[in-house]
Amino acid sequence: MLKEFSVSAISGGSDAIGHVSIAVEDAQGSIYDAGASSDDIVLASAEAMINALNLVYRLKKGE
């Protein structure tokens, strides 16, 4: 479940880079943070979610 979503500007101007930070929670209540940066905020959002889900998967696989 998505717990937090944040967008911030890393640079300014017409070719600005944005950074997306998210936090997701698993069924056991553990919270995982991830992020991504891009000049396309939609792409950065999708990459941040993929990064978070991959983190959860890798950590659960190691248990």
Legacy VTK file of the C-alpha trace (Angstrom):
# vtk DataFile Version 3.0
C-alpha trace
ASCII
DATASET POLYDATA
POINTS 63 float
0.000 0.000 0.000
1.298 3.449 -0.867
1.841 5.377 2.380
3.635 8.503 1.167
4.262 10.272 -2.139
6.466 13.348 -2.502
7.684 15.322 -5.518
10.479 17.875 -5.356
12.476 19.845 -7.897
16.181 19.089 -8.110
16.901 21.782 -10.698
15.009 24.655 -12.246
14.260 25.929 -15.697
12.533 24.433 -18.705
14.560 21.213 -18.446
14.072 20.791 -14.683
14.687 17.466 -13.008
12.180 16.255 -10.444
12.655 13.686 -7.706
9.865 11.411 -6.482
10.085 9.798 -3.053
7.583 7.178 -1.959
6.978 4.895 0.991
5.090 1.616 0.693
3.822 -0.674 3.439
3.644 -4.460 3.212
1.018 -6.740 4.779
3.096 -7.081 7.966
3.265 -3.313 8.445
6.905 -2.819 7.399
7.527 0.419 5.504
9.988 0.686 2.615
11.282 3.921 1.062
12.340 4.357 -2.558
12.798 7.132 -5.080
13.649 8.087 -8.640
14.552 11.202 -10.596
13.740 12.268 -14.154
12.738 15.227 -16.287
9.391 13.396 -16.712
7.561 13.306 -13.381
5.223 10.507 -14.504
8.203 8.356 -15.445
9.947 9.169 -12.164
6.789 8.178 -10.270
6.564 4.831 -12.053
10.280 4.152 -11.537
10.012 4.992 -7.828
7.138 2.527 -7.417
9.050 -0.179 -9.302
12.098 0.490 -7.121
9.991 0.126 -3.965
8.333 -3.088 -5.130
11.702 -4.542 -6.137
13.078 -3.671 -2.704
10.189 -5.422 -0.969
10.588 -8.458 -3.242
14.354 -8.728 -2.680
14.039 -8.430 1.091
11.178 -10.930 1.288
13.030 -13.373 -0.965
16.001 -13.283 1.392
13.915 -14.309 4.431
LINES 1 64
63 0 1 2 3 4 5 6 7 8 9 10 11 12 13 14 15 16 17 18 19 20 21 22 23 24 25 26 27 28 29 30 31 32 33 34 35 36 37 38 39 40 41 42 43 44 45 46 47 48 49 50 51 52 53 54 55 56 57 58 59 60 61 62
